[in-house]
Amino acid sequence: MDLNTVEVIDVPTRRADVWPLGPDDAVLAGGTWLFSEPQVHLRRLVDITALGWPPITLDDSGIELAATCTIQQVSTLSAELPTLRGDWTAAPLLHQCCTALLASFKVWRTATVGGNICLSFPAGAMISLAAALDGIVTIWRADGSEYQLPITDFVTGSATNVLATGDVLRAVHLPAEALRATTAFRKLAPSPLGRSGIVVIGRLDDPADGGRCAVSITAATVRPYVFEFPGVPDHAALRAAHATIPDDAWTVDAHGDPDWRRGVSLVLAGQICAELR
Ligand SMILES: Cc1cc2nc3c(=O)[nH]c(=O)nc-3n(C[C@H](O)[C@H](O)[C@H](O)COP(=O)(O)OP(=O)(O)OC[C@H]3O[C@@H](n4cnc5c(N)ncnc54)[C@H](O)[C@@H]3O)c2cc1C
């Protein structure tokens, strides 16, 4: 839709030109959400897609996804990884998480990793991916500094996060240790083409990386919950961890009743552990 309060669209090509960014300004990435509903408080958009960030950077430390990397590029990478890095057995998870954002081909081609994470919706599919793989986000600040923190600390609630006015998400890093793991994925949505109601992902690290097991719950909860165990947990350990999720952390929206989310996420976590065992 037209954003008819917007008077200016700036397209910086250098980091220094991204700012100033005030409360009437918005970072524009893919625009799939920004242009999907009225934004009457906005006067200016700052399009970050001309900053020249390589969408994907691979090295021995892992994968860096630029904030401007699209969902489609993440999905394509998933298919290419077995050739590029045969030891990164978590490769299928990248595509699986893209399918947790069920949208038209236009959204797939345009929506970005950063836009998805910054919206911080419970059903944020790139949040599910980053949470499952120990993702670390890098945030640029207006004063030229930057800082990093785990995705699990970045998202603070339903559509809330730590970003301050003027902050820009630059990238998310997925470490090689997590990429070398075996993963298992479950997603439930009330309708086949609907937004995720529950996403549960299990990750069993390679014995050489410590053999830890991480079980993450997203979409069902307003922010990501990741539980770590020394190995694949038994049902009692899993149930005890799941019980620590506060009552008010279960998502309340049209995509699933909170009680359904609470009960079924534990069932799916049990299935995942059986698959990883
Ligand atoms: C049909 C359809 C289906 C969708 N399904 C889902 C779904 O299943 N799950 C879900 O979570 N979302 C969904 N969305 C919402 C949204 O489109 C996606 O989350 C998408 O990934 C947003 O990315 P974008 O690049 O288009 O963001 P934009 O629309 O460009 O921006 C989204 C928000 O993030 C801010 N932003 C963007 N990039 C940055 C950055 N680097 N730093 C700081 N702030 C930034 C913008 O200012 C804006 O507030 C859907 C949207 C549509 C239209």
Ligand as a Chemical Component Dictionary entry (heavy atoms), coordinates in Angstrom:
data_LIG
# 
_chem_comp.id                   LIG 
_chem_comp.type                 NON-POLYMER 
_chem_comp.pdbx_formal_charge   0 
_chem_comp.three_letter_code    LIG 
# 
loop_
_chem_comp_atom.comp_id 
_chem_comp_atom.atom_id 
_chem_comp_atom.alt_atom_id 
_chem_comp_atom.type_symbol 
_chem_comp_atom.charge 
_chem_comp_atom.model_Cartn_x 
_chem_comp_atom.model_Cartn_y 
_chem_comp_atom.model_Cartn_z 
_chem_comp_atom.pdbx_ordinal 
LIG C1  C1  C 0 2.203  -12.502 2.991  1  
LIG C2  C2  C 0 3.093  -12.227 4.177  2  
LIG C3  C3  C 0 3.425  -13.274 5.023  3  
LIG C4  C4  C 0 4.258  -13.041 6.138  4  
LIG N1  N1  N 0 4.528  -14.088 6.951  5  
LIG C5  C5  C 0 5.301  -13.878 8.048  6  
LIG C6  C6  C 0 5.596  -14.956 8.940  7  
LIG O1  O1  O 0 5.163  -16.095 8.745  8  
LIG N2  N2  N 0 6.380  -14.695 10.024 9  
LIG C7  C7  C 0 6.871  -13.428 10.264 10 
LIG O2  O2  O 0 7.584  -13.224 11.240 11 
LIG N3  N3  N 0 6.601  -12.401 9.442  12 
LIG C8  C8  C 0 5.821  -12.587 8.356  13 
LIG N4  N4  N 0 5.536  -11.527 7.541  14 
LIG C9  C9  C 0 6.019  -10.181 7.933  15 
LIG C10 C10 C 0 7.280  -9.706  7.166  16 
LIG O3  O3  O 0 7.009  -9.580  5.809  17 
LIG C11 C11 C 0 8.475  -10.607 7.318  18 
LIG O4  O4  O 0 8.773  -10.727 8.690  19 
LIG C12 C12 C 0 9.724  -10.113 6.558  20 
LIG O5  O5  O 0 10.800 -10.973 6.824  21 
LIG C13 C13 C 0 10.104 -8.690  6.866  22 
LIG O6  O6  O 0 11.295 -8.394  6.131  23 
LIG P1  P1  P 0 11.430 -7.092  5.244  24 
LIG O7  O7  O 0 12.832 -7.064  4.772  25 
LIG O8  O8  O 0 10.392 -7.025  4.185  26 
LIG O9  O9  O 0 11.196 -5.963  6.344  27 
LIG P2  P2  P 0 10.664 -4.470  6.177  28 
LIG O10 O10 O 0 9.206  -4.467  5.880  29 
LIG O11 O11 O 0 11.552 -3.695  5.270  30 
LIG O12 O12 O 0 10.926 -3.961  7.689  31 
LIG C14 C14 C 0 10.262 -4.565  8.776  32 
LIG C15 C15 C 0 10.587 -3.780  10.059 33 
LIG O13 O13 O 0 11.932 -3.997  10.437 34 
LIG C16 C16 C 0 12.677 -2.777  10.426 35 
LIG N5  N5  N 0 13.987 -3.134  9.866  36 
LIG C17 C17 C 0 14.209 -3.818  8.725  37 
LIG N6  N6  N 0 15.516 -4.085  8.595  38 
LIG C18 C18 C 0 16.138 -3.522  9.661  39 
LIG C19 C19 C 0 17.488 -3.464  10.085 40 
LIG N7  N7  N 0 18.493 -4.052  9.394  41 
LIG N8  N8  N 0 17.775 -2.813  11.230 42 
LIG C20 C20 C 0 16.789 -2.226  11.959 43 
LIG N9  N9  N 0 15.488 -2.264  11.615 44 
LIG C21 C21 C 0 15.165 -2.910  10.480 45 
LIG C22 C22 C 0 11.866 -1.820  9.571  46 
LIG O14 O14 O 0 12.094 -0.467  9.920  47 
LIG C23 C23 C 0 10.450 -2.271  9.895  48 
LIG O15 O15 O 0 10.039 -1.733  11.136 49 
LIG C24 C24 C 0 4.739  -11.744 6.405  50 
LIG C25 C25 C 0 4.409  -10.696 5.537  51 
LIG C26 C26 C 0 3.603  -10.929 4.441  52 
LIG C27 C27 C 0 3.271  -9.757  3.547  53 
# 
loop_
_chem_comp_bond.comp_id 
_chem_comp_bond.atom_id_1 
_chem_comp_bond.atom_id_2 
_chem_comp_bond.value_order 
_chem_comp_bond.pdbx_ordinal 
LIG C1  C2  SING 1  
LIG C2  C3  SING 2  
LIG C2  C26 DOUB 3  
LIG C3  C4  DOUB 4  
LIG C4  N1  SING 5  
LIG C4  C24 SING 6  
LIG N1  C5  DOUB 7  
LIG C5  C6  SING 8  
LIG C5  C8  SING 9  
LIG C6  O1  DOUB 10 
LIG C6  N2  SING 11 
LIG N2  C7  SING 12 
LIG C7  O2  DOUB 13 
LIG C7  N3  SING 14 
LIG N3  C8  DOUB 15 
LIG C8  N4  SING 16 
LIG N4  C9  SING 17 
LIG N4  C24 SING 18 
LIG C9  C10 SING 19 
LIG C10 O3  SING 20 
LIG C10 C11 SING 21 
LIG C11 O4  SING 22 
LIG C11 C12 SING 23 
LIG C12 O5  SING 24 
LIG C12 C13 SING 25 
LIG C13 O6  SING 26 
LIG O6  P1  SING 27 
LIG P1  O7  DOUB 28 
LIG P1  O8  SING 29 
LIG P1  O9  SING 30 
LIG O9  P2  SING 31 
LIG P2  O10 DOUB 32 
LIG P2  O11 SING 33 
LIG P2  O12 SING 34 
LIG O12 C14 SING 35 
LIG C14 C15 SING 36 
LIG C15 O13 SING 37 
LIG C15 C23 SING 38 
LIG O13 C16 SING 39 
LIG C16 N5  SING 40 
LIG C16 C22 SING 41 
LIG N5  C17 SING 42 
LIG N5  C21 SING 43 
LIG C17 N6  DOUB 44 
LIG N6  C18 SING 45 
LIG C18 C19 SING 46 
LIG C18 C21 DOUB 47 
LIG C19 N7  SING 48 
LIG C19 N8  DOUB 49 
LIG N8  C20 SING 50 
LIG C20 N9  DOUB 51 
LIG N9  C21 SING 52 
LIG C22 O14 SING 53 
LIG C22 C23 SING 54 
LIG C23 O15 SING 55 
LIG C24 C25 DOUB 56 
LIG C25 C26 SING 57 
LIG C26 C27 SING 58 
# 
